[in-house]
Amino acid sequence: MKSCTRNALFTGLGFLIGTVGLKAATSETAKKGYVHAMAQGMKAKSDYEGLVEQAKAEFDDMKAEAEYIAVSDKDVKKAEKAAK
């Protein structure tokens, strides 16, 4: 009987906690908290995207400069060969 009573008690307690938890999760205060959490997530996403775009721009600048140096080195070597 103890096992049956304990199971019934846990079932009732689980139902009660679930009901109270559902009420708490759908309350106005909780909804405001969810909205603020989502807003912070959106800000973080926006900041991250800006950081990634800036990094891409820096990479493109470095790549263009490296290509310019590589091309100018080839021109210098060609000029040296032509002079000989």
NUTOR-100516 format. One record per atom (N, C-alpha, C): atom name; residue number from 1; residue in three letters; x, y, z. Coordinates in Angstrom, 3 decimals. Layout:
// residues N
 sekol keza nuvo       xx       yy       zz
    CA  NUM  ALA        X        Y        Z
...
// end
This chain:
// residues 84
 sekol keza nuvo       xx       yy       zz
     N    1  MET    0.812   -1.210    0.000
    CA    1  MET    0.000    0.000    0.000
     C    1  MET    0.851    1.267    0.000
     N    2  LYS    1.997    1.181    0.651
    CA    2  LYS    2.849    2.375    0.704
     C    2  LYS    3.247    2.833   -0.692
     N    3  SER    3.588    1.888   -1.524
    CA    3  SER    4.003    2.210   -2.884
     C    3  SER    2.860    2.863   -3.657
     N    4  CYS    1.674    2.351   -3.517
    CA    4  CYS    0.501    2.900   -4.201
     C    4  CYS    0.200    4.311   -3.708
     N    5  THR    0.309    4.523   -2.412
    CA    5  THR    0.053    5.850   -1.839
     C    5  THR    1.104    6.842   -2.312
     N    6  ARG    2.363    6.390   -2.330
    CA    6  ARG    3.444    7.270   -2.757
     C    6  ARG    3.282    7.639   -4.234
     N    7  ASN    2.922    6.683   -5.059
    CA    7  ASN    2.712    6.950   -6.484
     C    7  ASN    1.574    7.947   -6.687
     N    8  ALA    0.496    7.783   -5.954
    CA    8  ALA   -0.637    8.699   -6.056
     C    8  ALA   -0.230   10.094   -5.595
     N    9  LEU    0.558   10.152   -4.532
    CA    9  LEU    1.029   11.440   -4.025
     C    9  LEU    1.919   12.135   -5.059
     N   10  PHE    2.856   11.385   -5.655
    CA   10  PHE    3.727   11.969   -6.672
     C   10  PHE    2.947   12.393   -7.911
     N   11  THR    1.953   11.635   -8.290
    CA   11  THR    1.124   11.989   -9.446
     C   11  THR    0.364   13.287   -9.170
     N   12  GLY   -0.233   13.377   -8.006
    CA   12  GLY   -0.967   14.594   -7.642
     C   12  GLY   -0.039   15.794   -7.530
     N   13  LEU    1.120   15.577   -6.931
    CA   13  LEU    2.088   16.653   -6.790
     C   13  LEU    2.601   17.106   -8.158
     N   14  GLY    2.851   16.182   -9.045
    CA   14  GLY    3.295   16.516  -10.403
     C   14  GLY    2.243   17.319  -11.150
     N   15  PHE    0.988   16.917  -11.015
    CA   15  PHE   -0.109   17.653  -11.653
     C   15  PHE   -0.196   19.072  -11.101
     N   16  LEU   -0.066   19.208   -9.790
    CA   16  LEU   -0.132   20.521   -9.149
     C   16  LEU    1.022   21.420   -9.603
     N   17  ILE    2.227   20.873   -9.619
    CA   17  ILE    3.385   21.653  -10.053
     C   17  ILE    3.252   22.041  -11.527
     N   18  GLY    2.759   21.120  -12.340
    CA   18  GLY    2.557   21.419  -13.756
     C   18  GLY    1.547   22.530  -13.968
     N   19  THR    0.483   22.505  -13.225
    CA   19  THR   -0.554   23.532  -13.344
     C   19  THR   -0.024   24.888  -12.899
     N   20  VAL    0.641   24.911  -11.748
    CA   20  VAL    1.203   26.172  -11.240
     C   20  VAL    2.289   26.672  -12.183
     N   21  GLY    3.121   25.773  -12.704
    CA   21  GLY    4.182   26.160  -13.642
     C   21  GLY    3.618   26.752  -14.911
     N   22  LEU    2.524   26.178  -15.403
    CA   22  LEU    1.889   26.705  -16.608
     C   22  LEU    1.332   28.097  -16.362
     N   23  LYS    0.723   28.300  -15.222
    CA   23  LYS    0.197   29.628  -14.875
     C   23  LYS    1.340   30.635  -14.780
     N   24  ALA    2.448   30.239  -14.160
    CA   24  ALA    3.591   31.140  -14.001
     C   24  ALA    4.228   31.450  -15.357
     N   25  ALA    4.299   30.458  -16.231
    CA   25  ALA    4.937   30.649  -17.534
     C   25  ALA    4.116   31.561  -18.438
     N   26  THR    2.792   31.611  -18.218
    CA   26  THR    1.944   32.433  -19.073
     C   26  THR    1.550   33.752  -18.418
     N   27  SER    2.153   34.080  -17.291
    CA   27  SER    1.810   35.332  -16.612
     C   27  SER    2.398   36.532  -17.360
     N   28  GLU    1.869   37.701  -17.079
    CA   28  GLU    2.335   38.925  -17.735
     C   28  GLU    3.798   39.212  -17.424
     N   29  THR    4.196   38.976  -16.178
    CA   29  THR    5.587   39.206  -15.783
     C   29  THR    6.519   38.292  -16.562
     N   30  ALA    6.136   37.041  -16.702
    CA   30  ALA    6.955   36.095  -17.452
     C   30  ALA    7.030   36.498  -18.919
     N   31  LYS    5.923   36.936  -19.484
    CA   31  LYS    5.916   37.361  -20.888
     C   31  LYS    6.836   38.549  -21.100
     N   32  LYS    6.842   39.494  -20.159
    CA   32  LYS    7.753   40.640  -20.255
     C   32  LYS    9.199   40.168  -20.198
     N   33  GLY    9.465   39.197  -19.354
    CA   33  GLY   10.810   38.632  -19.268
     C   33  GLY   11.221   37.959  -20.567
     N   34  TYR   10.288   37.224  -21.185
    CA   34  TYR   10.573   36.571  -22.461
     C   34  TYR   10.879   37.605  -23.537
     N   35  VAL   10.099   38.693  -23.548
    CA   35  VAL   10.307   39.745  -24.542
     C   35  VAL   11.671   40.382  -24.360
     N   36  HIS   12.057   40.664  -23.130
    CA   36  HIS   13.367   41.272  -22.878
     C   36  HIS   14.501   40.315  -23.267
     N   37  ALA   14.312   39.039  -22.980
    CA   37  ALA   15.333   38.051  -23.349
     C   37  ALA   15.475   37.964  -24.868
     N   38  MET   14.353   37.996  -25.572
    CA   38  MET   14.403   37.966  -27.032
     C   38  MET   15.058   39.222  -27.581
     N   39  ALA   14.766   40.378  -26.979
    CA   39  ALA   15.372   41.630  -27.433
     C   39  ALA   16.885   41.587  -27.253
     N   40  GLN   17.342   41.058  -26.136
    CA   40  GLN   18.792   40.948  -25.910
     C   40  GLN   19.413   39.986  -26.921
     N   41  GLY   18.725   38.920  -27.237
    CA   41  GLY   19.215   37.979  -28.240
     C   41  GLY   19.314   38.623  -29.611
     N   42  MET   18.326   39.445  -29.948
    CA   42  MET   18.343   40.141  -31.238
     C   42  MET   19.493   41.153  -31.294
     N   43  LYS   19.743   41.842  -30.189
    CA   43  LYS   20.860   42.785  -30.140
     C   43  LYS   22.180   42.051  -30.318
     N   44  ALA   22.327   40.925  -29.641
    CA   44  ALA   23.556   40.142  -29.750
     C   44  ALA   23.758   39.658  -31.184
     N   45  LYS   22.683   39.218  -31.814
    CA   45  LYS   22.763   38.761  -33.202
     C   45  LYS   23.180   39.899  -34.114
     N   46  SER   22.612   41.069  -33.918
    CA   46  SER   22.940   42.224  -34.734
     C   46  SER   24.408   42.622  -34.549
     N   47  ASP   24.869   42.625  -33.306
    CA   47  ASP   26.270   42.956  -33.043
     C   47  ASP   27.194   41.938  -33.694
     N   48  TYR   26.835   40.668  -33.619
    CA   48  TYR   27.641   39.609  -34.219
     C   48  TYR   27.708   39.785  -35.736
     N   49  GLU   26.559   40.067  -36.356
    CA   49  GLU   26.542   40.251  -37.805
     C   49  GLU   27.401   41.437  -38.219
     N   50  GLY   27.362   42.513  -37.444
    CA   50  GLY   28.206   43.667  -37.734
     C   50  GLY   29.678   43.328  -37.620
     N   51  LEU   30.023   42.547  -36.628
    CA   51  LEU   31.409   42.126  -36.430
     C   51  LEU   31.881   41.260  -37.593
     N   52  VAL   31.033   40.350  -38.036
    CA   52  VAL   31.385   39.468  -39.152
     C   52  VAL   31.565   40.287  -40.429
     N   53  GLU   30.683   41.229  -40.681
    CA   53  GLU   30.802   42.072  -41.875
     C   53  GLU   32.096   42.880  -41.851
     N   54  GLN   32.451   43.398  -40.691
    CA   54  GLN   33.684   44.164  -40.559
     C   54  GLN   34.895   43.264  -40.815
     N   55  ALA   34.866   42.054  -40.295
    CA   55  ALA   35.967   41.113  -40.514
     C   55  ALA   36.090   40.751  -41.990
     N   56  LYS   34.953   40.561  -42.656
    CA   56  LYS   34.980   40.258  -44.091
     C   56  LYS   35.584   41.414  -44.881
     N   57  ALA   35.219   42.637  -44.520
    CA   57  ALA   35.762   43.803  -45.211
     C   57  ALA   37.275   43.903  -45.002
     N   58  GLU   37.729   43.662  -43.784
    CA   58  GLU   39.168   43.687  -43.506
     C   58  GLU   39.884   42.611  -44.316
     N   59  PHE   39.307   41.424  -44.389
    CA   59  PHE   39.911   40.340  -45.153
     C   59  PHE   39.999   40.708  -46.629
     N   60  ASP   38.932   41.270  -47.181
    CA   60  ASP   38.939   41.665  -48.584
     C   60  ASP   40.011   42.718  -48.851
     N   61  ASP   40.186   43.663  -47.931
    CA   61  ASP   41.226   44.678  -48.084
     C   61  ASP   42.617   44.045  -48.084
     N   62  MET   42.855   43.127  -47.152
    CA   62  MET   44.165   42.474  -47.082
     C   62  MET   44.425   41.626  -48.325
     N   63  LYS   43.377   40.962  -48.811
    CA   63  LYS   43.524   40.134  -50.009
     C   63  LYS   43.859   41.001  -51.217
     N   64  ALA   43.170   42.125  -51.360
    CA   64  ALA   43.434   43.023  -52.484
     C   64  ALA   44.862   43.577  -52.413
     N   65  GLU   45.309   43.932  -51.231
    CA   65  GLU   46.671   44.449  -51.070
     C   65  GLU   47.698   43.368  -51.398
     N   66  ALA   47.446   42.137  -50.971
    CA   66  ALA   48.359   41.031  -51.257
     C   66  ALA   48.417   40.754  -52.755
     N   67  GLU   47.274   40.815  -53.437
    CA   67  GLU   47.265   40.611  -54.889
     C   67  GLU   48.031   41.717  -55.595
     N   68  TYR   47.898   42.938  -55.125
    CA   68  TYR   48.623   44.062  -55.718
     C   68  TYR   50.133   43.861  -55.563
     N   69  ILE   50.544   43.427  -54.379
    CA   69  ILE   51.971   43.203  -54.130
     C   69  ILE   52.479   42.062  -55.008
     N   70  ALA   51.691   40.997  -55.137
    CA   70  ALA   52.089   39.848  -55.947
     C   70  ALA   52.237   40.250  -57.410
     N   71  VAL   51.322   41.032  -57.919
    CA   71  VAL   51.377   41.475  -59.313
     C   71  VAL   52.564   42.402  -59.522
     N   72  SER   52.792   43.312  -58.603
    CA   72  SER   53.903   44.250  -58.764
     C   72  SER   55.241   43.520  -58.660
     N   73  ASP   55.338   42.461  -57.845
    CA   73  ASP   56.564   41.659  -57.775
     C   73  ASP   56.832   40.960  -59.104
     N   74  LYS   55.777   40.466  -59.735
    CA   74  LYS   55.937   39.823  -61.046
     C   74  LYS   56.445   40.837  -62.069
     N   75  ASP   55.899   42.045  -62.032
    CA   75  ASP   56.331   43.083  -62.968
     C   75  ASP   57.793   43.443  -62.754
     N   76  VAL   58.227   43.496  -61.508
    CA   76  VAL   59.628   43.813  -61.212
     C   76  VAL   60.532   42.713  -61.733
     N   77  LYS   60.155   41.461  -61.553
    CA   77  LYS   60.969   40.345  -62.035
     C   77  LYS   61.032   40.334  -63.555
     N   78  LYS   59.910   40.632  -64.203
    CA   78  LYS   59.899   40.702  -65.670
     C   78  LYS   60.815   41.816  -66.159
     N   79  ALA   60.771   42.959  -65.485
    CA   79  ALA   61.608   44.096  -65.871
     C   79  ALA   63.094   43.761  -65.691
     N   80  GLU   63.424   43.027  -64.635
    CA   80  GLU   64.814   42.630  -64.388
     C   80  GLU   65.290   41.660  -65.464
     N   81  LYS   64.424   40.715  -65.862
    CA   81  LYS   64.793   39.770  -66.905
     C   81  LYS   64.974   40.488  -68.237
     N   82  ALA   64.134   41.442  -68.518
    CA   82  ALA   64.205   42.188  -69.772
     C   82  ALA   65.472   43.053  -69.805
     N   83  ALA   65.883   43.543  -68.672
    CA   83  ALA   67.073   44.400  -68.607
     C   83  ALA   68.336   43.588  -68.828
     N   84  LYS   68.314   42.315  -68.502
    CA   84  LYS   69.520   41.474  -68.664
     C   84  LYS   69.655   41.094  -70.076
// end
